[in-house]
Amino acid sequence: MKRCTIVVNTGKHESNRLGNEIHSFLRCRGIESSFLAFDGYSCDYPFEGSDFVLTLGGDGTVLYAARGCAPLGIPVFPVNLGEFGFIASIQKESWEKELSLFIAGGSRIEQRSMIHAELIHEGKTAYAAAGLNDVVLSAKNALHTISFEVAFNHATLGKFKADGIIIATPTGSTAYSVSAGGPIVDPGMEALVLTPINSFSLSSRPLVLSLDGELCITLLESRIPDAKITIDGQKSVNLVVGDCIIVKRAPYKAQLIGCSSGKFYEALRSKLNWSGGPHA
């Protein structure tokens, strides 16, 4: 390994100091590194030529790096400076040990499935992007509901009236989806998690679907049909009645360093207080 890009989250006060420490650490080992500032929203992914990308921030910073690195086959080394750290599972106190292990070739690289969303407007592709966490179709105003039809592999699942719907990967099952009542799915699995948001029906339950299938969500007429699509919490794209969102497996996977299943379940216990019982 000869080159690393260090992604610095500008909203984390520790990121610059730690970034300089890591820069010096890598230089002493003959690895060049450059800095890339990330403010929470970006569609620019200048990672080509890097042997690996190191992120200093929370899970959102890892999601950004993964979207840019996955198509290039570049692994991401995620150092957690955020609150939860389900994806950014390398803690700041152990970065040196973990990074030394990775440079020496002793780290396991986890492969995480990603999803690809395509917006079809009047028969043509108007927008397309991939995500590691989720695709969210929702009303533009939190006080409104929208109507939409869901089909999986051309089989209709039903028509819904709700605040929206979340299509999450197993990695994203612990994000927005779980807060909306969706299941927690082991990140090593390959699945689509379909979670309605405040559905106007007691029968609307989350579904876990095969990642090998294709999901189609069509926006229907409603009293106020203002809707939007958001991928991985980035800037949204507006939708109009008749628009169709096609979601399926992305042709590549995110490569994450140090994100073992053990760290995932430890984060469940320590961050979400998942314990199995009231006295566990």
Disulfide bonds with the S-S distance in Angstrom:
Cys216-Cys244 2.47
